[in-house]
Amino acid sequence: MSEQSSARRVGAAFGRATSTAAHGARRVIRSNQTVNSVYRTGVGVVGGGTVALGIVLMPLPGPGALIALGGLGILATEFEGAKKVSRTANTAVGKGVAAAKAAKARRDASRASAARPAPE
């Protein structure tokens, strides 16, 4: 058996174990109203702060938009409204990436045809 398939199996098993543990911990948190409120407030503060940081960094060169999307992802773990906004934003980003890839492919094709010498 190859190392890659072994690593993939171990990674998948680790992912399942952490997912199960996280769901179990979240279930315990939801069972206590005070702890649940504190948890949701913490998620809101961290997620909101991350979105705010991303928005502040957007005009600067760097990953400001990605940071804001990450903050939306954090908020989406607990808030349905943020989940809807996150889905919409991710769809828009996907369309933008597809358009950028298509434009790059057109540019590359244009450069390749311009670089070929004309037949004499």
Buried (B, 14 or more C-beta within 10 A) or exposed (E): EEEEEEEEEEEEEEEEEEEEEEEEEBEEBEEEEEEBEEBBEEBBEEBBEBBEBBBEBEEEEEEBBEBBBBBBBBBBEBBEEBBEBBEEBBEEEEEEEEEEEEEEEEEEEEEEEEEEEEEE
